[in-house]
Every structure is written in C-alpha cells, then in structure tokens.
Amino acid sequence: MAKTYKVEGMHCGGCTSSVEQAIRTAAPGVDVTVQLEGGLVTVEGVDDEGVIRQAVEDAGFTYAGAV
C-alpha cells in the first residue's frame, strides 16, 4: 500500500533525486515517486514511517508528516 508524505525544502530536480535516493537506500526495493510541486513523496513497499522520516532528514530536508 502506497503512503504519501510531505517534504519541505525541495527546490529542484537535484533535491528530488536526493530524497528519492535516500529513501531507496534506507528501504531497498521500495517504489518512490517524488513530486517537486507540492513537496510530496509517495512510497510503496515500506510501512515504517520512521524509516522515511529518517531518510528525508538525513538527506537534509524537512519531514512534515504523512498526508
């Protein structure tokens, strides 16, 4: 089941790539879609919100919670 999260601080394609890579590294095998406009990240394949939060913060962005 896919879950969507709000991420603040993404301003360009490089930012979205950083967030996507951080999540894929923290949770291998997940499907990640990052939307720059709106700052939304949709992840399928992991239910642990803490893993997503930590990956986003480790990448240097602000995790703003599940949508």
PyMOL Python script that loads the backbone (N, CA, C, O; Angstrom):
from pymol import cmd

cmd.read_pdbstr("""\
ATOM      1  N   MET A   1       0.837  -1.181   0.000  1.00  0.00           N
ATOM      2  CA  MET A   1       0.000   0.000   0.000  1.00  0.00           C
ATOM      3  C   MET A   1       0.883   1.245   0.000  1.00  0.00           C
ATOM      4  O   MET A   1       1.805   1.358   0.808  1.00  0.00           O
ATOM      5  N   ALA A   2       0.605   2.154  -0.884  1.00  0.00           N
ATOM      6  CA  ALA A   2       1.387   3.384  -1.004  1.00  0.00           C
ATOM      7  C   ALA A   2       0.957   4.392   0.052  1.00  0.00           C
ATOM      8  O   ALA A   2      -0.220   4.508   0.394  1.00  0.00           O
ATOM      9  N   LYS A   3       1.952   5.120   0.558  1.00  0.00           N
ATOM     10  CA  LYS A   3       1.696   6.196   1.512  1.00  0.00           C
ATOM     11  C   LYS A   3       2.386   7.443   0.996  1.00  0.00           C
ATOM     12  O   LYS A   3       3.448   7.367   0.377  1.00  0.00           O
ATOM     13  N   THR A   4       1.773   8.599   1.255  1.00  0.00           N
ATOM     14  CA  THR A   4       2.313   9.869   0.782  1.00  0.00           C
ATOM     15  C   THR A   4       2.730  10.719   1.970  1.00  0.00           C
ATOM     16  O   THR A   4       2.048  10.773   2.993  1.00  0.00           O
ATOM     17  N   TYR A   5       3.872  11.382   1.805  1.00  0.00           N
ATOM     18  CA  TYR A   5       4.451  12.199   2.863  1.00  0.00           C
ATOM     19  C   TYR A   5       4.772  13.580   2.311  1.00  0.00           C
ATOM     20  O   TYR A   5       5.036  13.740   1.119  1.00  0.00           O
ATOM     21  N   LYS A   6       4.748  14.568   3.186  1.00  0.00           N
ATOM     22  CA  LYS A   6       5.094  15.946   2.826  1.00  0.00           C
ATOM     23  C   LYS A   6       6.550  16.181   3.204  1.00  0.00           C
ATOM     24  O   LYS A   6       6.966  15.893   4.326  1.00  0.00           O
ATOM     25  N   VAL A   7       7.324  16.712   2.247  1.00  0.00           N
ATOM     26  CA  VAL A   7       8.731  17.026   2.468  1.00  0.00           C
ATOM     27  C   VAL A   7       8.948  18.486   2.092  1.00  0.00           C
ATOM     28  O   VAL A   7       8.594  18.916   0.994  1.00  0.00           O
ATOM     29  N   GLU A   8       9.530  19.237   3.009  1.00  0.00           N
ATOM     30  CA  GLU A   8       9.777  20.651   2.770  1.00  0.00           C
ATOM     31  C   GLU A   8      11.249  20.884   2.441  1.00  0.00           C
ATOM     32  O   GLU A   8      12.130  20.179   2.933  1.00  0.00           O
ATOM     33  N   GLY A   9      11.498  21.887   1.602  1.00  0.00           N
ATOM     34  CA  GLY A   9      12.861  22.272   1.292  1.00  0.00           C
ATOM     35  C   GLY A   9      13.369  21.806  -0.062  1.00  0.00           C
ATOM     36  O   GLY A   9      14.511  22.091  -0.420  1.00  0.00           O
ATOM     37  N   MET A  10      12.544  21.093  -0.822  1.00  0.00           N
ATOM     38  CA  MET A  10      12.962  20.664  -2.157  1.00  0.00           C
ATOM     39  C   MET A  10      12.697  21.801  -3.144  1.00  0.00           C
ATOM     40  O   MET A  10      11.583  22.319  -3.218  1.00  0.00           O
ATOM     41  N   HIS A  11      13.741  22.191  -3.913  1.00  0.00           N
ATOM     42  CA  HIS A  11      13.602  23.324  -4.812  1.00  0.00           C
ATOM     43  C   HIS A  11      13.965  23.016  -6.262  1.00  0.00           C
ATOM     44  O   HIS A  11      13.772  23.853  -7.143  1.00  0.00           O
ATOM     45  N   CYS A  12      14.496  21.802  -6.513  1.00  0.00           N
ATOM     46  CA  CYS A  12      14.944  21.496  -7.878  1.00  0.00           C
ATOM     47  C   CYS A  12      14.959  19.982  -8.105  1.00  0.00           C
ATOM     48  O   CYS A  12      14.686  19.198  -7.196  1.00  0.00           O
ATOM     49  N   GLY A  13      15.278  19.603  -9.313  1.00  0.00           N
ATOM     50  CA  GLY A  13      15.357  18.188  -9.650  1.00  0.00           C
ATOM     51  C   GLY A  13      16.429  17.458  -8.854  1.00  0.00           C
ATOM     52  O   GLY A  13      16.275  16.282  -8.526  1.00  0.00           O
ATOM     53  N   GLY A  14      17.512  18.156  -8.544  1.00  0.00           N
ATOM     54  CA  GLY A  14      18.561  17.541  -7.726  1.00  0.00           C
ATOM     55  C   GLY A  14      18.059  17.211  -6.334  1.00  0.00           C
ATOM     56  O   GLY A  14      18.435  16.193  -5.752  1.00  0.00           O
ATOM     57  N   CYS A  15      17.211  18.073  -5.806  1.00  0.00           N
ATOM     58  CA  CYS A  15      16.621  17.830  -4.483  1.00  0.00           C
ATOM     59  C   CYS A  15      15.743  16.573  -4.512  1.00  0.00           C
ATOM     60  O   CYS A  15      15.817  15.731  -3.617  1.00  0.00           O
ATOM     61  N   THR A  16      14.920  16.464  -5.543  1.00  0.00           N
ATOM     62  CA  THR A  16      14.037  15.300  -5.621  1.00  0.00           C
ATOM     63  C   THR A  16      14.850  14.022  -5.774  1.00  0.00           C
ATOM     64  O   THR A  16      14.507  12.986  -5.204  1.00  0.00           O
ATOM     65  N   SER A  17      15.926  14.102  -6.544  1.00  0.00           N
ATOM     66  CA  SER A  17      16.788  12.923  -6.704  1.00  0.00           C
ATOM     67  C   SER A  17      17.443  12.536  -5.393  1.00  0.00           C
ATOM     68  O   SER A  17      17.569  11.350  -5.090  1.00  0.00           O
ATOM     69  N   SER A  18      17.862  13.520  -4.609  1.00  0.00           N
ATOM     70  CA  SER A  18      18.485  13.242  -3.314  1.00  0.00           C
ATOM     71  C   SER A  18      17.519  12.554  -2.373  1.00  0.00           C
ATOM     72  O   SER A  18      17.888  11.595  -1.695  1.00  0.00           O
ATOM     73  N   VAL A  19      16.280  13.035  -2.324  1.00  0.00           N
ATOM     74  CA  VAL A  19      15.274  12.433  -1.454  1.00  0.00           C
ATOM     75  C   VAL A  19      14.961  11.014  -1.912  1.00  0.00           C
ATOM     76  O   VAL A  19      14.891  10.093  -1.098  1.00  0.00           O
ATOM     77  N   GLU A  20      14.774  10.844  -3.210  1.00  0.00           N
ATOM     78  CA  GLU A  20      14.470   9.514  -3.752  1.00  0.00           C
ATOM     79  C   GLU A  20      15.591   8.525  -3.436  1.00  0.00           C
ATOM     80  O   GLU A  20      15.324   7.406  -2.998  1.00  0.00           O
ATOM     81  N   GLN A  21      16.832   8.926  -3.652  1.00  0.00           N
ATOM     82  CA  GLN A  21      17.969   8.045  -3.404  1.00  0.00           C
ATOM     83  C   GLN A  21      18.094   7.716  -1.921  1.00  0.00           C
ATOM     84  O   GLN A  21      18.385   6.575  -1.563  1.00  0.00           O
ATOM     85  N   ALA A  22      17.879   8.691  -1.067  1.00  0.00           N
ATOM     86  CA  ALA A  22      17.973   8.458   0.379  1.00  0.00           C
ATOM     87  C   ALA A  22      16.943   7.425   0.836  1.00  0.00           C
ATOM     88  O   ALA A  22      17.247   6.553   1.650  1.00  0.00           O
ATOM     89  N   ILE A  23      15.729   7.529   0.307  1.00  0.00           N
ATOM     90  CA  ILE A  23      14.678   6.580   0.690  1.00  0.00           C
ATOM     91  C   ILE A  23      14.990   5.195   0.128  1.00  0.00           C
ATOM     92  O   ILE A  23      14.816   4.194   0.823  1.00  0.00           O
ATOM     93  N   ARG A  24      15.441   5.127  -1.102  1.00  0.00           N
ATOM     94  CA  ARG A  24      15.791   3.826  -1.700  1.00  0.00           C
ATOM     95  C   ARG A  24      16.953   3.162  -0.950  1.00  0.00           C
ATOM     96  O   ARG A  24      16.992   1.937  -0.839  1.00  0.00           O
ATOM     97  N   THR A  25      17.876   3.940  -0.445  1.00  0.00           N
ATOM     98  CA  THR A  25      18.992   3.402   0.322  1.00  0.00           C
ATOM     99  C   THR A  25      18.516   2.883   1.681  1.00  0.00           C
ATOM    100  O   THR A  25      18.955   1.828   2.139  1.00  0.00           O
ATOM    101  N   ALA A  26      17.615   3.634   2.320  1.00  0.00           N
ATOM    102  CA  ALA A  26      17.112   3.255   3.640  1.00  0.00           C
ATOM    103  C   ALA A  26      16.155   2.071   3.579  1.00  0.00           C
ATOM    104  O   ALA A  26      16.062   1.286   4.522  1.00  0.00           O
ATOM    105  N   ALA A  27      15.445   1.950   2.458  1.00  0.00           N
ATOM    106  CA  ALA A  27      14.452   0.887   2.310  1.00  0.00           C
ATOM    107  C   ALA A  27      14.555   0.293   0.904  1.00  0.00           C
ATOM    108  O   ALA A  27      13.734   0.602   0.040  1.00  0.00           O
ATOM    109  N   PRO A  28      15.554  -0.551   0.672  1.00  0.00           N
ATOM    110  CA  PRO A  28      15.754  -1.124  -0.665  1.00  0.00           C
ATOM    111  C   PRO A  28      14.506  -1.851  -1.185  1.00  0.00           C
ATOM    112  O   PRO A  28      13.806  -2.539  -0.442  1.00  0.00           O
ATOM    113  N   GLY A  29      14.262  -1.675  -2.458  1.00  0.00           N
ATOM    114  CA  GLY A  29      13.151  -2.371  -3.094  1.00  0.00           C
ATOM    115  C   GLY A  29      11.838  -1.611  -3.098  1.00  0.00           C
ATOM    116  O   GLY A  29      10.849  -2.091  -3.652  1.00  0.00           O
ATOM    117  N   VAL A  30      11.812  -0.424  -2.486  1.00  0.00           N
ATOM    118  CA  VAL A  30      10.567   0.341  -2.464  1.00  0.00           C
ATOM    119  C   VAL A  30      10.370   1.065  -3.787  1.00  0.00           C
ATOM    120  O   VAL A  30      11.317   1.277  -4.545  1.00  0.00           O
ATOM    121  N   ASP A  31       9.131   1.437  -4.049  1.00  0.00           N
ATOM    122  CA  ASP A  31       8.795   2.257  -5.205  1.00  0.00           C
ATOM    123  C   ASP A  31       8.594   3.675  -4.681  1.00  0.00           C
ATOM    124  O   ASP A  31       7.746   3.902  -3.818  1.00  0.00           O
ATOM    125  N   VAL A  32       9.369   4.633  -5.198  1.00  0.00           N
ATOM    126  CA  VAL A  32       9.335   6.016  -4.714  1.00  0.00           C
ATOM    127  C   VAL A  32       8.992   6.952  -5.861  1.00  0.00           C
ATOM    128  O   VAL A  32       9.575   6.864  -6.941  1.00  0.00           O
ATOM    129  N   THR A  33       8.041   7.852  -5.620  1.00  0.00           N
ATOM    130  CA  THR A  33       7.697   8.897  -6.567  1.00  0.00           C
ATOM    131  C   THR A  33       7.766  10.226  -5.827  1.00  0.00           C
ATOM    132  O   THR A  33       7.100  10.412  -4.809  1.00  0.00           O
ATOM    133  N   VAL A  34       8.578  11.155  -6.344  1.00  0.00           N
ATOM    134  CA  VAL A  34       8.738  12.458  -5.714  1.00  0.00           C
ATOM    135  C   VAL A  34       8.165  13.523  -6.633  1.00  0.00           C
ATOM    136  O   VAL A  34       8.515  13.592  -7.811  1.00  0.00           O
ATOM    137  N   GLN A  35       7.278  14.356  -6.088  1.00  0.00           N
ATOM    138  CA  GLN A  35       6.685  15.456  -6.840  1.00  0.00           C
ATOM    139  C   GLN A  35       7.237  16.758  -6.271  1.00  0.00           C
ATOM    140  O   GLN A  35       6.931  17.126  -5.137  1.00  0.00           O
ATOM    141  N   LEU A  36       8.039  17.443  -7.053  1.00  0.00           N
ATOM    142  CA  LEU A  36       8.636  18.691  -6.610  1.00  0.00           C
ATOM    143  C   LEU A  36       7.549  19.699  -6.245  1.00  0.00           C
ATOM    144  O   LEU A  36       7.579  20.303  -5.173  1.00  0.00           O
ATOM    145  N   GLU A  37       6.591  19.869  -7.152  1.00  0.00           N
ATOM    146  CA  GLU A  37       5.493  20.793  -6.881  1.00  0.00           C
ATOM    147  C   GLU A  37       4.617  20.190  -5.783  1.00  0.00           C
ATOM    148  O   GLU A  37       4.065  19.103  -5.951  1.00  0.00           O
ATOM    149  N   GLY A  38       4.496  20.868  -4.709  1.00  0.00           N
ATOM    150  CA  GLY A  38       3.711  20.372  -3.583  1.00  0.00           C
ATOM    151  C   GLY A  38       4.556  19.646  -2.556  1.00  0.00           C
ATOM    152  O   GLY A  38       4.104  19.426  -1.433  1.00  0.00           O
ATOM    153  N   GLY A  39       5.779  19.268  -2.916  1.00  0.00           N
ATOM    154  CA  GLY A  39       6.663  18.601  -1.970  1.00  0.00           C
ATOM    155  C   GLY A  39       6.133  17.272  -1.463  1.00  0.00           C
ATOM    156  O   GLY A  39       6.202  16.981  -0.269  1.00  0.00           O
ATOM    157  N   LEU A  40       5.607  16.473  -2.369  1.00  0.00           N
ATOM    158  CA  LEU A  40       5.021  15.195  -1.987  1.00  0.00           C
ATOM    159  C   LEU A  40       5.909  14.026  -2.395  1.00  0.00           C
ATOM    160  O   LEU A  40       6.481  14.002  -3.484  1.00  0.00           O
ATOM    161  N   VAL A  41       6.005  13.067  -1.497  1.00  0.00           N
ATOM    162  CA  VAL A  41       6.772  11.850  -1.753  1.00  0.00           C
ATOM    163  C   VAL A  41       5.847  10.668  -1.488  1.00  0.00           C
ATOM    164  O   VAL A  41       5.327  10.515  -0.383  1.00  0.00           O
ATOM    165  N   THR A  42       5.644   9.835  -2.501  1.00  0.00           N
ATOM    166  CA  THR A  42       4.812   8.655  -2.351  1.00  0.00           C
ATOM    167  C   THR A  42       5.719   7.430  -2.349  1.00  0.00           C
ATOM    168  O   THR A  42       6.553   7.249  -3.236  1.00  0.00           O
ATOM    169  N   VAL A  43       5.533   6.596  -1.332  1.00  0.00           N
ATOM    170  CA  VAL A  43       6.380   5.418  -1.154  1.00  0.00           C
ATOM    171  C   VAL A  43       5.493   4.185  -1.034  1.00  0.00           C
ATOM    172  O   VAL A  43       4.522   4.172  -0.278  1.00  0.00           O
ATOM    173  N   GLU A  44       5.840   3.156  -1.790  1.00  0.00           N
ATOM    174  CA  GLU A  44       5.135   1.880  -1.693  1.00  0.00           C
ATOM    175  C   GLU A  44       6.161   0.795  -1.378  1.00  0.00           C
ATOM    176  O   GLU A  44       7.195   0.689  -2.038  1.00  0.00           O
ATOM    177  N   GLY A  45       5.860   0.001  -0.371  1.00  0.00           N
ATOM    178  CA  GLY A  45       6.744  -1.113  -0.053  1.00  0.00           C
ATOM    179  C   GLY A  45       7.364  -1.056   1.329  1.00  0.00           C
ATOM    180  O   GLY A  45       8.115  -1.956   1.705  1.00  0.00           O
ATOM    181  N   VAL A  46       7.064  -0.012   2.096  1.00  0.00           N
ATOM    182  CA  VAL A  46       7.543   0.080   3.474  1.00  0.00           C
ATOM    183  C   VAL A  46       6.454   0.749   4.317  1.00  0.00           C
ATOM    184  O   VAL A  46       5.890   1.770   3.925  1.00  0.00           O
ATOM    185  N   ASP A  47       6.173   0.161   5.469  1.00  0.00           N
ATOM    186  CA  ASP A  47       5.124   0.688   6.337  1.00  0.00           C
ATOM    187  C   ASP A  47       5.671   1.510   7.487  1.00  0.00           C
ATOM    188  O   ASP A  47       4.901   2.149   8.204  1.00  0.00           O
ATOM    189  N   ASP A  48       6.981   1.511   7.681  1.00  0.00           N
ATOM    190  CA  ASP A  48       7.588   2.192   8.821  1.00  0.00           C
ATOM    191  C   ASP A  48       7.850   3.656   8.480  1.00  0.00           C
ATOM    192  O   ASP A  48       8.817   3.984   7.792  1.00  0.00           O
ATOM    193  N   GLU A  49       6.979   4.521   8.969  1.00  0.00           N
ATOM    194  CA  GLU A  49       7.109   5.951   8.696  1.00  0.00           C
ATOM    195  C   GLU A  49       8.425   6.508   9.229  1.00  0.00           C
ATOM    196  O   GLU A  49       8.971   7.455   8.665  1.00  0.00           O
ATOM    197  N   GLY A  50       8.929   5.933  10.299  1.00  0.00           N
ATOM    198  CA  GLY A  50      10.193   6.379  10.882  1.00  0.00           C
ATOM    199  C   GLY A  50      11.356   6.222   9.922  1.00  0.00           C
ATOM    200  O   GLY A  50      12.261   7.057   9.906  1.00  0.00           O
ATOM    201  N   VAL A  51      11.347   5.168   9.123  1.00  0.00           N
ATOM    202  CA  VAL A  51      12.404   4.956   8.131  1.00  0.00           C
ATOM    203  C   VAL A  51      12.376   6.077   7.099  1.00  0.00           C
ATOM    204  O   VAL A  51      13.424   6.591   6.708  1.00  0.00           O
ATOM    205  N   ILE A  52      11.194   6.452   6.664  1.00  0.00           N
ATOM    206  CA  ILE A  52      11.047   7.515   5.673  1.00  0.00           C
ATOM    207  C   ILE A  52      11.492   8.842   6.274  1.00  0.00           C
ATOM    208  O   ILE A  52      12.253   9.583   5.652  1.00  0.00           O
ATOM    209  N   ARG A  53      11.025   9.141   7.474  1.00  0.00           N
ATOM    210  CA  ARG A  53      11.394  10.389   8.154  1.00  0.00           C
ATOM    211  C   ARG A  53      12.909  10.512   8.279  1.00  0.00           C
ATOM    212  O   ARG A  53      13.485  11.552   7.960  1.00  0.00           O
ATOM    213  N   GLN A  54      13.543   9.452   8.743  1.00  0.00           N
ATOM    214  CA  GLN A  54      14.992   9.480   8.942  1.00  0.00           C
ATOM    215  C   GLN A  54      15.734   9.669   7.627  1.00  0.00           C
ATOM    216  O   GLN A  54      16.707  10.421   7.570  1.00  0.00           O
ATOM    217  N   ALA A  55      15.289   9.001   6.576  1.00  0.00           N
ATOM    218  CA  ALA A  55      15.938   9.130   5.267  1.00  0.00           C
ATOM    219  C   ALA A  55      15.822  10.555   4.739  1.00  0.00           C
ATOM    220  O   ALA A  55      16.791  11.111   4.223  1.00  0.00           O
ATOM    221  N   VAL A  56      14.645  11.139   4.867  1.00  0.00           N
ATOM    222  CA  VAL A  56      14.425  12.515   4.401  1.00  0.00           C
ATOM    223  C   VAL A  56      15.318  13.487   5.175  1.00  0.00           C
ATOM    224  O   VAL A  56      15.956  14.360   4.586  1.00  0.00           O
ATOM    225  N   GLU A  57      15.353  13.328   6.491  1.00  0.00           N
ATOM    226  CA  GLU A  57      16.159  14.219   7.316  1.00  0.00           C
ATOM    227  C   GLU A  57      17.649  14.011   7.068  1.00  0.00           C
ATOM    228  O   GLU A  57      18.413  14.977   7.069  1.00  0.00           O
ATOM    229  N   ASP A  58      18.072  12.777   6.857  1.00  0.00           N
ATOM    230  CA  ASP A  58      19.482  12.504   6.550  1.00  0.00           C
ATOM    231  C   ASP A  58      19.897  13.141   5.219  1.00  0.00           C
ATOM    232  O   ASP A  58      21.061  13.494   5.029  1.00  0.00           O
ATOM    233  N   ALA A  59      18.940  13.283   4.307  1.00  0.00           N
ATOM    234  CA  ALA A  59      19.218  13.904   3.013  1.00  0.00           C
ATOM    235  C   ALA A  59      19.242  15.429   3.116  1.00  0.00           C
ATOM    236  O   ALA A  59      19.575  16.108   2.145  1.00  0.00           O
ATOM    237  N   GLY A  60      18.892  15.974   4.288  1.00  0.00           N
ATOM    238  CA  GLY A  60      18.963  17.406   4.510  1.00  0.00           C
ATOM    239  C   GLY A  60      17.667  18.163   4.298  1.00  0.00           C
ATOM    240  O   GLY A  60      17.676  19.383   4.132  1.00  0.00           O
ATOM    241  N   PHE A  61      16.553  17.448   4.301  1.00  0.00           N
ATOM    242  CA  PHE A  61      15.262  18.078   4.082  1.00  0.00           C
ATOM    243  C   PHE A  61      14.386  17.915   5.327  1.00  0.00           C
ATOM    244  O   PHE A  61      14.709  17.151   6.236  1.00  0.00           O
ATOM    245  N   THR A  62      13.283  18.642   5.346  1.00  0.00           N
ATOM    246  CA  THR A  62      12.378  18.630   6.492  1.00  0.00           C
ATOM    247  C   THR A  62      11.210  17.695   6.235  1.00  0.00           C
ATOM    248  O   THR A  62      10.456  17.875   5.279  1.00  0.00           O
ATOM    249  N   TYR A  63      11.067  16.697   7.095  1.00  0.00           N
ATOM    250  CA  TYR A  63       9.947  15.773   7.020  1.00  0.00           C
ATOM    251  C   TYR A  63       8.757  16.442   7.720  1.00  0.00           C
ATOM    252  O   TYR A  63       8.846  16.802   8.893  1.00  0.00           O
ATOM    253  N   ALA A  64       7.652  16.605   7.000  1.00  0.00           N
ATOM    254  CA  ALA A  64       6.499  17.310   7.553  1.00  0.00           C
ATOM    255  C   ALA A  64       5.311  16.398   7.808  1.00  0.00           C
ATOM    256  O   ALA A  64       4.207  16.885   8.055  1.00  0.00           O
ATOM    257  N   GLY A  65       5.514  15.074   7.755  1.00  0.00           N
ATOM    258  CA  GLY A  65       4.463  14.127   8.129  1.00  0.00           C
ATOM    259  C   GLY A  65       3.740  13.484   6.968  1.00  0.00           C
ATOM    260  O   GLY A  65       3.929  13.834   5.803  1.00  0.00           O
ATOM    261  N   ALA A  66       2.905  12.532   7.332  1.00  0.00           N
ATOM    262  CA  ALA A  66       2.101  11.821   6.347  1.00  0.00           C
ATOM    263  C   ALA A  66       0.955  12.716   5.890  1.00  0.00           C
ATOM    264  O   ALA A  66       0.457  13.554   6.642  1.00  0.00           O
ATOM    265  N   VAL A  67       0.555  12.517   4.647  1.00  0.00           N
ATOM    266  CA  VAL A  67      -0.537  13.300   4.075  1.00  0.00           C
ATOM    267  C   VAL A  67      -1.800  12.486   4.134  1.00  0.00           C
ATOM    268  O   VAL A  67      -2.855  12.951   3.703  1.00  0.00           O
TER     269      VAL A  67
END
""", "prot")
cmd.dss("prot")
cmd.show_as("cartoon", "prot")
cmd.util.cbc("prot")
cmd.orient("prot")
